[in-house]
Amino acid sequence: MWSPRGRSAPDACPGTRRVHAAADGNLARVRVPGGRLHADQLDALAAATTELADGALELTSRGNVQLRGLRAGAERELAARLYAAGLLPSESHERVRNVIASVLSGRVGGGLVDVRALVDALDEGLCADPALGGLPGRFLFTIDDGRGDVTGFGADVGLLAVPGGAVAVLLAGTDTGVRVSPPEAASTALLAARLFLAESTAQHSTAWRLAELDDGVPRVTARLRAALDPALLVPPGDLTIPEAPTRAPVGPVAQVDGRVALALVVPLGRLTGAQLAALTAAAGTGSDEINITPWRTVVVPDLSTGEAERRLATLAAEGLVADAAAGWVGVTGCAGQPGCAKALANVRTDATLVHASASPGAGDLPVHWVGCERRCGRPADRHVEVLASIEGYQVSLDGRPRPRSATLEETAAAIAAARRGK
């Protein structure tokens, strides 16, 4: 059986200069560390996809964005536009800027540290180190403010704020016993990434993720602990680590400063031109910031109560979802046909027919639709999988498949049962 430990080549994860050739044209992925965009950056992305690609913007499971249907040879112009917008600070490092951070950190209660400055420090340090440009495009950092919302993504290098003012360093979701102050956290995470590269070199490995190395976690942990002041070390394993990410908020969210953030589900993670324009306009009435999340939602923070009510009506009219009981909450999918040549079904169309008018119950599990066994974009947490085959869809929960559904009605019934854990 194939194992990721047997990878024979570096990863081919797309960026903006090295694109992926899909059935519907080239695909470019733009990294957005921490998911934070300014309104003018979103506007630049909207213009780029309108003029160079298919007119929409896709959200990924790591809080990044991508353009599909990019015309051949348009990579250079896209890169120039992204550089001008501040979205491409380093061409040599653009594929490795994979950073997921706690949503609305510093704006909502429950967090122990406002991690926004930490995200910036990590990204700047990453781009400043030529060696770290050699990280695989799948290598992932998470920065969790202590609420546990993103630690469960199982990053290669994770930072988790803990009581007492310290930040714990995790490797592949495992406690290393390293505790640093917030100002030291970014540099320590970067050190851990360098030690991953050192261990990869020692093993002559082309592993994409730290856990794919032979004994990767203990070996890189030992390297990290040996490189640090013993005063920063505690016995590993005394920390309760979230096993899965928490669900993203949906709807109006009260901020600690009295303002409101609007958290909106993007159906199947695809933002249309009209939705992009509405989001940019909404952000302009707040702090000019928009957050992209790995749950394929968007958050517009820092709105007054009245402005939030007005903007919510406009955004909902464009098809963005702020109702936690709506059928699109927790539903994601891959590109499917016709964009992907390997897909066996038009999963977006079929998912729309099943979910657009559905009403999930409280606590229902997320659902992810996939067009083939590569399972692109699958969530990190427990979810129901809907897998296309030539004989219909197969619904599975916890790796246990149900009989294939020949019709969408049968698929919908199987999904409804599986979402309740039945």
Secondary structure, 3 states (H helix, E strand, C coil): CCCHHHCCCCCCCCCCCCCEEECCEEEEEECCHHHEEEHHHHHHHHHHHHHHCCCCEEECCCCCEEEEEECCCCHHHHHHHHHHCCCCCCHHHHHHCCEEECCCCCCCCCCCCCCHHHHHHHHHHHHHCHHHHHCCCCCCEEEECCCCCCHHHCCCEEEEEECCCEEEEEECCEEEEEEECHHHHHHHHHHHHHHHHHHHHHCCCCCCCHHHCCCHHHHHHHHHHHHCCHHHECCCCCCCCCCCCCCCCCEEEECCCCCEEEEEECHHHEECHHHHHHHHHHHCCCCCEEEECCCCEEEEEEECHHHHHHHHHHHHHCCCECCCCCCCCCEEECCCCCCCCCCCCCHHHHHHHHHCCCCCCCCCCCEEEECCCCCCCCCCCCCEEEEEECCEEEEEECCEECCCECCHHHHHHHHHHHHCCC
